[in-house]
Amino acid sequence: MSKKAIPRIYDKAGKQVKVADKSWYTLQASGKAEQQTIEVFVYGEIGTWGVSANQFVQDLRAMDDGASPVIVAFNSIGGDLFDGLAIHNSLSRLGERCTGRIDALAASAASVAVCGAHRVVIAANAMLMIHNPYTFTGGDAEDFRRVADVLDQTLEAIIAAYKSKAPDIDEAELRRMVNAETWLTANEAVALGLADEVGDGLKVKACLGQGSVLQRFQNAPAELLAQLDEEPDVEPADPVNPPDPAPVLDAAGLALMVTKGCAAAGISNLVDPILASTKLESEAVVTAALTKAKALHGLCVAARLPELTGEFLAAGLDEAAVRARLFDKLVSSGGGFEINNSLPLDNDPAPTITAKQVDTQSIWATRQAAQNGTSKGARA
């Protein structure tokens, strides 16, 4: 019998996902289709800043033959609740051939999504986190009452998602744990019915470089937060045969490096901002600037505002600041609001309320008219 083929969905074509990779979405297939297993890695945020449920469902549909087993591996801090619910329902429709696997963390919207799988296997050292939906908005008292009602309704959707996986769970206790933001170990998740089996432990970074996002939550376990300070694994240098030193690039070489790097990433419009910000100081500075430019470009493209990338890059903004500015623009340009069950970062900008500006000319004209009317009345 030939070896099983394992098509995988990642985020960069032909690239195998490593545990330290922040990304998670692309397609890879090999072997005979009738013996394949489809494996999906949800390694990152769900929704606007990751991959939308629409993209997830369409790509999985294109790969799925209707018969192959589907394994969906999660290591995600969550994200957009409605995208999480959509992924939950897409996994549920696969029936018994779908297995959800929690490799390190299924938090927030990711915990909702994974519970759509027929069978959930959680690694011995992994965690599952559940909590209330969260959003923010602006407006008058009626606007806030309406948003509170919507949050109550979305909470019911979250409860229903968990109960679909664990129908015998005590609902009152489930609501208490959701309200308290509860982090469940593998054994606790199985005991509650939110997972079916404890698997082998894996060493996977909890947040794939999204440590600041993990700090959104109120009760994140100390052992997960401690991983944020761990030094990355580095291959030891060979003391006997040290590598030849790389040649030092001059200004012309660094400029060429910027041009080629931007062209390869499809961001040639950012050559000038990168040249200006780095001043071609060194290869390390240029490399860091290219990496940052790619990340900011990705955020702006996800928000459908790619034209703002150069402005943000020239301003020296980091990813967190760009996310905040893009979110403000998206919210201010739309008529509604977004429900997201991720909590705000400590350094998120506080929402601002702009008072209506006083129209001094209108006030002066009104007063003059009133005074003229009074004078005329007195003379009549």
C-alpha positions as CSV (number, residue, x, y, z in Angstrom):
1,M,0.0,0.0,0.0
2,S,1.4,3.4,-0.9
3,K,2.0,6.0,1.7
4,K,-0.9,8.4,2.5
5,A,-0.8,11.8,0.9
6,I,-1.2,14.7,3.3
7,P,-2.4,17.9,1.5
8,R,-1.9,20.9,3.9
9,I,-3.3,24.4,4.0
10,Y,-0.8,27.0,4.9
11,D,-0.3,30.7,4.1
12,K,2.7,30.6,1.7
13,A,2.6,28.3,-1.3
14,G,4.9,25.3,-1.0
15,K,6.2,26.3,2.5
16,Q,6.1,23.9,5.5
17,V,4.8,25.6,8.6
18,K,7.3,25.7,11.5
19,V,6.2,26.1,15.1
20,A,7.7,29.6,15.2
21,D,6.0,30.8,12.0
22,K,3.3,33.5,12.5
23,S,1.4,32.5,9.4
24,W,-1.0,29.7,8.5
25,Y,-2.6,29.6,5.1
26,T,-1.7,27.9,1.7
27,L,-2.3,24.7,-0.2
28,Q,0.0,21.7,-0.7
29,A,-1.0,18.3,-2.0
30,S,0.8,15.0,-3.0
31,G,0.1,11.4,-3.5
32,K,-3.1,9.6,-4.5
33,A,-6.3,11.5,-3.8
34,E,-8.2,8.4,-2.7
35,Q,-5.8,7.9,0.2
36,Q,-5.2,11.5,1.2
37,T,-5.7,13.2,4.5
38,I,-6.4,17.0,4.5
39,E,-4.5,18.9,7.2
40,V,-5.3,22.5,8.0
41,F,-3.1,24.6,10.3
42,V,-5.0,27.5,12.0
43,Y,-1.8,29.0,13.3
44,G,-2.6,32.7,13.8
45,E,-5.4,35.2,14.2
46,I,-8.9,34.5,12.8
47,G,-10.5,37.3,10.8
48,T,-9.3,40.6,9.5
49,W,-5.7,40.3,10.7
50,G,-5.4,36.7,9.7
51,V,-7.5,34.9,7.1
52,S,-11.2,35.4,6.8
53,A,-13.7,32.6,7.2
54,N,-14.8,33.1,3.6
55,Q,-11.2,32.4,2.4
56,F,-10.9,29.4,4.7
57,V,-14.2,27.9,3.6
58,Q,-13.5,28.5,-0.2
59,D,-10.0,27.0,-0.1
60,L,-11.1,24.0,2.0
61,R,-14.0,23.4,-0.4
62,A,-11.6,23.5,-3.4
63,M,-9.4,20.8,-1.7
64,D,-12.1,18.6,-0.1
65,D,-13.2,15.6,-2.1
66,G,-16.1,14.8,0.2
67,A,-14.5,11.6,1.6
68,S,-11.0,12.3,2.9
69,P,-10.4,12.8,6.7
70,V,-9.8,16.4,7.6
71,I,-7.6,17.4,10.5
72,V,-7.7,21.0,11.7
73,A,-4.8,22.0,14.0
74,F,-5.2,25.1,16.1
75,N,-2.7,27.4,17.7
76,S,-4.5,30.7,17.8
77,I,-5.3,33.5,20.2
78,G,-8.7,33.9,18.4
79,G,-9.9,37.1,16.7
80,D,-13.2,37.9,15.0
81,L,-16.1,36.0,16.6
82,F,-18.3,35.7,13.6
83,D,-15.5,34.3,11.5
84,G,-14.9,31.8,14.3
85,L,-18.5,30.8,14.2
86,A,-18.4,30.4,10.5
87,I,-15.4,28.1,10.7
88,H,-17.1,26.2,13.5
89,N,-20.1,25.6,11.2
90,S,-17.9,24.6,8.3
91,L,-16.2,22.0,10.4
92,S,-19.5,20.8,11.8
93,R,-20.8,20.2,8.2
94,L,-17.8,17.8,7.6
95,G,-19.3,15.4,10.1
96,E,-17.4,12.4,11.6
97,R,-14.4,12.8,9.2
98,C,-13.3,16.1,10.9
99,T,-10.9,16.1,13.8
100,G,-9.9,19.3,15.6
101,R,-6.4,19.3,17.1
102,I,-5.3,21.9,19.7
103,D,-1.5,22.0,19.3
104,A,-0.9,24.7,21.9
105,L,-3.7,27.2,22.3
106,A,-7.3,27.6,21.2
107,A,-8.4,30.9,22.8
108,S,-11.4,33.1,22.3
109,A,-12.9,32.8,18.8
110,A,-10.5,29.8,18.1
111,S,-12.1,27.9,21.0
112,V,-15.5,28.5,19.3
113,A,-14.1,27.3,16.0
114,V,-12.5,24.1,17.2
115,C,-15.7,23.0,18.9
116,G,-17.2,22.5,15.5
117,A,-15.1,19.4,14.9
118,H,-16.6,16.0,15.5
119,R,-13.7,15.0,17.6
120,V,-11.2,17.3,19.4
121,V,-7.8,16.1,20.5
122,I,-5.9,18.5,22.8
123,A,-2.1,18.2,23.4
124,A,-1.2,17.4,27.0
125,N,0.4,20.8,27.5
126,A,-2.1,22.8,25.5
127,M,-4.9,25.1,26.7
128,L,-8.4,26.1,25.7
129,M,-9.7,29.5,26.8
130,I,-13.3,30.7,26.9
131,H,-14.6,34.2,27.6
132,N,-17.3,36.8,26.9
133,P,-17.5,38.6,23.6
134,Y,-16.0,42.1,23.5
135,T,-16.4,45.2,21.3
136,F,-16.2,49.0,21.6
137,T,-18.3,51.7,19.9
138,G,-19.3,55.3,20.1
139,G,-22.6,57.1,20.2
140,D,-25.4,58.2,22.5
141,A,-27.1,56.2,25.2
142,E,-29.4,54.4,22.8
143,D,-26.5,53.3,20.7
144,F,-24.8,51.8,23.7
145,R,-28.0,50.0,24.8
146,R,-28.3,48.5,21.3
147,V,-24.7,47.3,21.3
148,A,-25.2,45.8,24.8
149,D,-28.2,43.9,23.4
150,V,-26.1,42.6,20.5
151,L,-23.4,41.5,22.9
152,D,-26.0,39.5,24.9
153,Q,-27.1,37.9,21.7
154,T,-23.6,36.9,20.6
155,L,-23.0,35.4,24.0
156,E,-25.9,33.1,23.3
157,A,-24.2,32.1,20.0
158,I,-21.0,31.3,21.9
159,I,-22.8,29.2,24.5
160,A,-24.6,27.3,21.7
161,A,-21.3,26.6,20.0
162,Y,-19.8,25.1,23.2
163,K,-23.0,23.1,24.0
164,S,-23.0,21.6,20.5
165,K,-19.7,20.0,21.5
166,A,-20.6,19.2,25.1
167,P,-24.4,18.8,25.3
168,D,-24.2,17.4,28.8
169,I,-22.3,20.3,30.3
170,D,-23.9,22.2,33.1
171,E,-25.1,25.4,31.4
172,A,-25.0,27.6,34.6
173,E,-21.4,26.5,35.2
174,L,-20.5,27.1,31.6
175,R,-21.8,30.6,31.7
176,R,-19.9,31.3,34.9
177,M,-16.7,30.1,33.3
178,V,-17.2,32.2,30.2
179,N,-18.0,35.3,32.2
180,A,-14.8,34.7,34.3
181,E,-12.5,34.2,31.3
182,T,-11.4,30.6,32.1
183,W,-8.2,28.9,30.9
184,L,-8.7,25.2,30.7
185,T,-5.9,22.6,30.8
186,A,-6.1,19.6,28.5
187,N,-7.6,17.4,31.3
188,E,-10.1,20.0,32.3
189,A,-11.3,20.5,28.7
190,V,-11.8,16.7,28.4
191,A,-13.6,16.6,31.7
192,L,-16.1,19.3,30.6
193,G,-16.6,17.6,27.2
194,L,-15.1,20.4,25.2
195,A,-12.4,18.0,24.1
196,D,-12.5,14.2,23.6
197,E,-8.9,13.1,24.1
198,V,-5.6,14.3,25.5
199,G,-2.8,13.8,22.9
200,D,1.0,14.0,23.1
201,G,2.5,17.2,24.4
202,L,4.2,19.5,21.9
203,K,6.6,22.4,22.3
204,V,4.9,25.2,20.4
205,K,5.2,28.9,21.1
206,A,1.8,29.9,22.5
207,C,1.2,32.9,20.4
208,L,3.5,32.6,17.4
209,G,5.1,36.0,17.9
210,Q,1.8,37.6,19.0
211,G,2.8,38.0,22.6
212,S,1.4,41.5,22.9
213,V,-2.0,40.1,21.8
214,L,-1.9,37.4,24.5
215,Q,-1.6,40.2,27.1
216,R,-5.1,41.4,26.0
217,F,-6.6,38.8,28.3
218,Q,-7.2,39.3,32.0
219,N,-6.3,35.8,33.3
220,A,-3.6,34.6,30.9
221,P,-1.6,31.9,32.8
222,A,1.8,33.0,34.0
223,E,3.6,30.1,32.2
224,L,2.3,31.3,28.9
225,L,3.3,34.9,29.5
226,A,6.7,33.7,30.6
227,Q,7.3,32.3,27.1
228,L,7.2,35.8,25.7
229,D,10.6,36.4,27.4
230,E,12.2,33.2,26.2
231,E,15.2,33.6,23.8
232,P,14.7,31.9,20.4
233,D,16.6,28.7,19.7
234,V,19.8,29.5,17.8
235,E,22.1,26.9,16.2
236,P,25.5,27.0,18.0
237,A,28.4,28.2,16.0
238,D,31.0,25.7,14.8
239,P,34.2,26.7,16.7
240,V,36.4,24.6,14.4
241,N,35.1,25.7,11.1
242,P,33.5,29.1,11.5
243,P,31.5,30.4,8.5
244,D,33.2,32.9,6.2
245,P,32.1,36.5,7.1
246,A,29.5,37.9,4.8
247,P,30.7,40.8,2.6
248,V,29.8,44.2,3.9
249,L,27.5,46.0,1.4
250,D,28.2,49.6,0.5
251,A,25.4,52.2,0.0
252,A,24.9,51.2,-3.6
253,G,24.6,47.5,-2.6
254,L,22.1,48.4,0.1
255,A,20.0,50.4,-2.3
256,L,19.9,47.5,-4.7
257,M,19.0,45.3,-1.8
258,V,16.0,47.5,-1.0
259,T,14.9,47.7,-4.7
260,K,15.1,43.9,-5.2
261,G,13.5,43.1,-1.8
262,C,10.5,45.4,-2.6
263,A,10.1,44.1,-6.1
264,A,10.1,40.5,-4.8
265,A,7.4,41.4,-2.2
266,G,5.3,43.4,-4.6
267,I,5.8,46.6,-2.7
268,S,8.0,48.6,-5.1
269,N,6.0,51.7,-4.2
270,L,7.7,51.6,-0.8
271,V,11.3,51.9,-2.0
272,D,11.5,55.6,-1.3
273,P,10.1,55.5,2.2
274,I,12.4,52.6,3.1
275,L,15.5,54.4,1.7
276,A,14.5,57.6,3.6
277,S,13.9,55.8,6.9
278,T,16.9,53.5,6.9
279,K,19.4,56.0,5.4
280,L,21.1,52.9,4.2
281,E,22.8,52.6,7.6
282,S,23.5,48.9,7.4
283,E,22.3,45.6,6.0
284,A,20.7,44.7,9.3
285,V,18.7,48.0,9.4
286,V,17.6,47.5,5.8
287,T,16.6,43.9,6.4
288,A,14.5,45.0,9.4
289,A,12.9,47.8,7.4
290,L,11.9,45.4,4.6
291,T,10.4,42.9,7.1
292,K,8.5,45.7,8.7
293,A,7.3,47.1,5.3
294,K,6.0,43.7,4.3
295,A,4.1,43.3,7.6
296,L,2.5,46.8,7.4
297,H,1.6,46.3,3.8
298,G,-0.1,43.0,4.7
299,L,-2.2,44.8,7.4
300,C,-3.2,47.6,5.0
301,V,-4.1,45.2,2.3
302,A,-6.3,43.2,4.7
303,A,-8.0,46.5,5.6
304,R,-8.4,47.3,1.9
305,L,-6.3,50.5,2.4
306,P,-3.0,49.6,0.8
307,E,-2.4,53.2,-0.2
308,L,-1.7,54.1,3.5
309,T,1.3,51.8,3.8
310,G,3.8,54.4,2.8
311,E,2.4,57.0,5.1
312,F,2.5,54.6,8.1
313,L,6.1,53.5,7.2
314,A,7.3,57.1,6.9
315,A,5.7,57.9,10.3
316,G,7.7,55.1,11.9
317,L,4.6,53.3,13.2
318,D,4.8,49.8,14.5
319,E,2.3,47.0,13.7
320,A,0.2,47.7,16.9
321,A,-0.1,51.4,16.0
322,V,-1.0,50.6,12.4
323,R,-3.7,48.2,13.5
324,A,-5.2,50.8,15.7
325,R,-5.2,53.4,13.0
326,L,-6.7,51.1,10.4
327,F,-9.4,50.0,12.8
328,D,-10.3,53.6,13.5
329,K,-10.6,54.3,9.8
330,L,-12.7,51.2,9.2
331,V,-15.0,51.9,12.1
332,S,-15.4,55.6,11.1
333,S,-16.1,54.8,7.5
334,G,-18.8,52.2,8.2
335,G,-22.3,52.5,9.7
336,G,-22.0,49.6,12.0
337,F,-19.5,48.0,14.5
338,E,-17.6,44.8,14.8
339,I,-18.1,42.2,17.5
340,N,-14.7,40.7,18.5
341,N,-14.1,38.6,21.5
342,S,-10.5,39.8,21.9
343,L,-9.8,42.2,24.7
344,P,-7.9,45.5,24.0
345,L,-4.2,45.8,24.4
346,D,-2.8,48.0,27.2
347,N,-1.3,50.3,24.6
348,D,-4.4,50.5,22.4
349,P,-5.4,54.2,22.0
350,A,-8.3,55.3,24.1
351,P,-11.4,56.0,22.1
352,T,-11.9,59.8,21.6
353,I,-15.1,61.8,21.5
354,T,-14.9,64.9,19.4
355,A,-17.2,67.7,20.7
356,K,-19.3,69.7,18.2
357,Q,-17.4,72.8,17.3
358,V,-19.0,76.1,18.3
359,D,-20.2,78.2,15.3
360,T,-19.4,81.7,16.6
361,Q,-20.6,83.5,13.5
362,S,-24.0,81.9,13.7
363,I,-24.3,82.8,17.4
364,W,-23.3,86.4,16.7
365,A,-25.7,86.7,13.8
366,T,-28.6,85.4,15.9
367,R,-27.8,87.8,18.7
368,Q,-27.6,90.8,16.3
369,A,-31.0,89.8,14.8
370,A,-32.5,89.6,18.3
371,Q,-31.1,93.0,19.4
372,N,-32.3,94.7,16.2
373,G,-35.8,93.2,16.7
374,T,-35.9,94.6,20.2
375,S,-34.8,98.0,19.2
376,K,-37.4,98.3,16.4
377,G,-40.1,97.1,18.9
378,A,-39.1,99.9,21.3
379,R,-39.3,102.6,18.6
380,A,-42.6,101.4,17.2
